[in-house]
Amino acid sequence: MKYSKKETLEHCNLMCKNTLMETLEIEFIDISNDTIVARMPVTAKVHQPNGVLHGGASVALAESVGSAGSFVFMDDENVQIRGIEIAANHVKSIRDGFVYATAKILHKGRTTQLWNIPITNEAGELISQVKLTTLTLHK
């Protein structure tokens, strides 16, 4: 990271304006040398019809945090990041509170990046386990 932690998080949150991430109220809250963390509130707007978190909202959270991580860790503003493969296992339901996606980079290639992204509740219990592959495109 060439910017401070605070500046990097502010930039990630600014990128969310007028996007799906803003609609889902995704907020980037922490970053380190190999992880980036975002949270999302679990409210009726991200529920499936039976009142629990929709798996698609979890996948959107995971792809958002992993893609942001690729952009930040590639440290090149002349690239665009695309998710090219994502796999999710949903293991626990949640009705309210927050979920936290912690994206840890497993492979940081020049072209592709591989992320492990557990999504947990506020008690640290696993809600979903996600694997994401991103592709770096030069503008």
C-alpha angles and dihedrals in degrees: 000000000000093000130059119272090252094049092047093051091047090052092049091050091046090055088060094066114118093003139103088269091062091047090053090043092236112176127190108225110167142018135182136170094289107011139061124191131204132173133208129195116239106224136141091280091068096038127110114229094277093059104259132109111290113238090226090061089052091051091048089052092049095047090047095053095042093047091048088050092053091051093049097043095045084061093205121115090198094074136084122208126218129184107232102174133016132175125184136186114196109206107165136030126231129189104185145358123056135311121211125210115200111190114200118187114234098174125020106189126165090246107022134031128194121211135191109207121182114187113209138179125239090276091056094252116148113254099167136359114213135186117196132186117197131194124215116219123187114231 
